[in-house]
Amino acid sequence: MIITKGRLIAVDWMRTLAFVAMAIFHFGRDFEVLGLVPPGTTFGGLWDISARTIAGSFLFLVGFSLWLAHGSRFRARSYFKRLAVLIVAAAGVSLATYFAVPGAWVRFGILHSIALTSLIGLLFLRAHWVVTLAAAAAVFWLAPMLRTPALDGAWWMWTGLGTWVPPSIDYEPLVPWLAPLLAGLAFGQAGGGRLMQWGPKQPGQLAEALAWPGRHALSLYLIHQPILVAVVFSGAWVWRQM
């Protein structure tokens, strides 16, 4: 396997690609959030498909990485340290968006989903990959049939089993987003790491540079939106002055 500094560099590249796709998506969405394009412009159609694909790819990689990090031996200290960072980061996103976008703040977004599904993933860490994949399929196809108005509202929106939830600019509940994480975990359990051996035998500066965003995806996630909003807002202001 092509490993650099204890990591599969191909996984870092894939995570970099997912981050870049997410940043492009958010760049377009920010125009709508700032009122620069008509409401609904970045919802529906290809926008929704791209959003689901990006979120699903992140969660798949989280599941696969869970296996890479803990498949042979569960390292409790590193796992719970990372989980704590995720929980704090998720809370920070909720707090920031509560003040920035009070009408659609993030109650249960991608970071909340990663934290919760990572915990559930531990239950399948020692399962056979067929069992894990079957669970992923059940979450994706069968669990949505359990949706009920009894679970409507903000307190239950993390389940994804309600028929209505409050507006939110980022919403990835347990159902169906546990499915891609379990699929990624099953991929690792089935020996998927062997498929990630592609890449240069001796990664050079370009290869390392392309891997860098993937290794710092969480930090970049937390800072990229303020930067994008500033760019969009500044660009709009300059345009109006012309």
C-alpha positions in Angstrom: 0.0 0.0 0.0 1.1 3.6 -0.7 1.4 4.9 2.9 2.8 8.2 3.9 3.3 9.2 7.6 1.1 6.2 8.6 -1.8 7.1 6.2 -3.0 5.8 2.9 -2.2 8.7 0.6 -5.0 7.6 -1.9 -7.6 8.0 0.9 -6.2 11.5 1.6 -6.5 12.3 -2.1 -10.1 11.1 -2.2 -10.9 13.2 0.9 -9.3 16.2 -0.8 -11.5 15.7 -3.8 -14.6 15.5 -1.6 -13.6 18.7 0.2 -13.0 20.6 -3.0 -16.4 19.5 -4.3 -18.0 20.6 -1.1 -16.3 24.0 -1.2 -17.6 24.5 -4.8 -21.1 23.6 -3.7 -21.0 25.9 -0.7 -19.6 28.7 -2.9 -22.7 28.5 -5.0 -25.1 28.1 -2.0 -23.6 31.2 -0.4 -24.9 33.4 -3.2 -28.4 32.3 -2.2 -27.8 32.6 1.5 -26.6 36.2 1.0 -29.6 37.0 -1.2 -27.6 37.5 -4.3 -29.7 35.1 -6.3 -33.4 34.2 -6.1 -34.5 31.9 -3.3 -34.5 28.2 -4.3 -31.8 28.7 -7.0 -29.4 26.2 -5.3 -32.1 23.7 -4.2 -33.4 20.8 -6.2 -32.1 19.1 -9.3 -28.4 18.7 -9.7 -27.7 20.8 -6.7 -29.4 18.3 -4.4 -27.8 15.4 -6.2 -24.3 16.9 -5.7 -25.0 17.7 -2.1 -26.0 14.1 -1.3 -23.1 12.7 -3.3 -20.6 14.9 -1.5 -22.0 14.1 2.0 -22.2 10.4 1.2 -18.6 10.3 0.0 -17.4 12.0 3.2 -19.3 9.5 5.4 -18.1 6.5 3.2 -14.5 7.7 3.8 -15.2 8.1 7.5 -16.4 4.5 7.7 -13.5 3.2 5.7 -11.1 5.2 7.8 -12.7 3.8 11.0 -11.7 0.4 9.8 -8.2 1.5 8.8 -7.6 3.1 12.2 -9.3 0.5 14.4 -9.9 -2.7 12.4 -7.0 -4.6 13.8 -7.0 -3.0 17.3 -9.4 -0.5 18.8 -7.4 2.5 20.0 -9.8 4.0 22.5 -7.7 7.1 23.3 -7.3 8.3 19.7 -10.9 7.4 18.9 -12.5 9.3 21.8 -10.1 12.3 21.3 -11.2 12.6 17.7 -14.9 12.1 18.7 -14.5 14.9 21.3 -13.1 17.2 18.7 -16.0 16.4 16.3 -18.6 17.1 19.0 -17.0 20.5 19.9 -16.7 21.4 16.2 -20.4 20.4 15.5 -21.5 22.5 18.5 -19.5 25.4 17.2 -21.2 25.1 13.8 -24.6 25.1 15.4 -23.8 28.1 17.5 -22.3 30.1 14.6 -25.2 29.4 12.3 -27.7 30.2 15.0 -26.5 33.8 14.9 -25.6 34.0 11.2 -28.7 32.2 9.8 -31.2 32.1 12.6 -34.1 30.9 10.4 -32.2 27.8 9.2 -29.4 27.2 11.6 -27.6 23.8 11.6 -29.2 21.6 14.2 -27.9 18.3 12.9 -25.4 18.7 10.0 -22.6 16.7 8.5 -20.3 17.0 11.6 -23.1 15.9 14.0 -23.8 13.0 11.6 -20.2 11.9 11.5 -19.9 12.0 15.3 -23.1 9.9 15.8 -22.6 7.4 13.0 -19.0 6.9 14.1 -20.3 5.8 17.5 -22.8 3.4 15.9 -20.1 2.1 13.6 -18.3 0.7 16.6 -21.1 -1.8 17.0 -20.2 -3.2 13.6 -16.4 -3.0 13.9 -16.0 -6.7 14.5 -18.9 -7.8 12.3 -18.5 -9.7 9.0 -18.6 -7.3 6.1 -21.8 -9.0 4.8 -23.5 -8.1 8.1 -22.3 -4.5 8.0 -23.3 -4.1 4.3 -26.7 -5.6 5.0 -27.2 -3.1 7.8 -26.3 -0.3 5.5 -28.8 -1.5 3.0 -31.5 -1.7 5.7 -30.8 1.8 6.8 -31.0 3.1 3.2 -34.0 1.2 1.9 -36.0 0.0 4.9 -35.6 2.5 7.7 -37.2 5.4 5.7 -40.5 3.3 5.8 -40.6 3.9 9.5 -41.0 7.6 9.2 -43.9 8.9 11.4 -45.3 12.3 12.4 -44.7 11.3 16.0 -41.0 12.1 15.4 -41.6 15.5 13.8 -39.8 18.5 15.2 -36.4 19.7 16.3 -35.9 17.3 19.1 -36.1 14.2 16.9 -34.7 15.6 13.7 -31.4 13.7 14.3 -33.2 10.4 13.6 -34.4 11.3 10.1 -37.6 9.4 10.9 -39.9 12.4 11.1 -42.1 13.6 8.2 -41.2 17.2 8.8 -38.2 19.0 10.2 -37.4 22.7 10.8 -35.5 24.5 7.9 -31.7 24.0 8.1 -28.9 24.9 5.7 -27.2 21.5 6.5 -29.1 18.4 7.5 -27.7 14.9 7.5 -29.7 12.7 9.9 -29.1 9.2 11.0 -31.5 7.9 8.4 -30.3 7.5 5.7 -26.8 8.9 6.4 -25.7 6.0 8.6 -25.8 3.9 5.4 -22.7 5.3 3.6 -20.6 5.1 6.7 -21.5 1.4 7.2 -20.9 0.9 3.5 -17.4 2.4 3.9 -16.8 0.2 7.0 -17.9 -2.9 5.1 -15.6 -1.9 2.2 -12.7 -2.0 4.7 -13.8 -5.2 6.3 -14.0 -6.9 2.8 -10.4 -6.0 2.1 -11.0 -2.7 0.3 -7.6 -1.4 1.5 -6.0 -3.6 -1.2 -7.8 -1.5 -3.8 -6.3 1.7 -2.4 -2.7 0.8 -3.4 -2.6 3.0 -6.4 -0.4 6.1 -6.4 3.3 6.8 -6.7 5.6 4.5 -4.7 7.5 7.5 -3.5 5.1 10.5 -3.2 6.7 13.7 -4.3 5.8 17.3 -3.5 2.8 17.4 -5.7 1.4 14.2 -4.4 1.9 15.4 -0.8 0.4 18.8 -1.6 -2.8 17.1 -3.0 -3.0 15.0 0.1 -2.6 17.9 2.5 -6.3 19.2 2.4 -7.5 15.6 3.0 -5.4 15.3 6.1 -6.8 18.6 7.5 -10.4 18.3 6.2 -12.0 19.1 9.5 -10.0 22.3 10.1 -10.5 23.4 6.5 -14.2 22.7 6.8 -14.5 25.0 9.8 -12.8 27.9 8.2 -13.7 27.6 4.5 -17.2 29.0 4.9 -16.3 32.3 6.5 -13.7 32.7 3.8 -16.1 31.9 1.0 -18.8 34.2 2.4 -16.2 37.0 2.6 -15.1 36.4 -1.0 -18.7 36.3 -2.3 -19.7 39.4 -0.2 -16.7 41.4 -1.3 -17.1 40.4 -4.9 -20.8 41.4 -4.9 -19.8 44.8 -3.3 -17.2 45.5 -5.9 -19.6 44.5 -8.7 -22.2 47.0 -7.4 -19.6 49.8 -7.4 -18.8 49.3 -11.0 
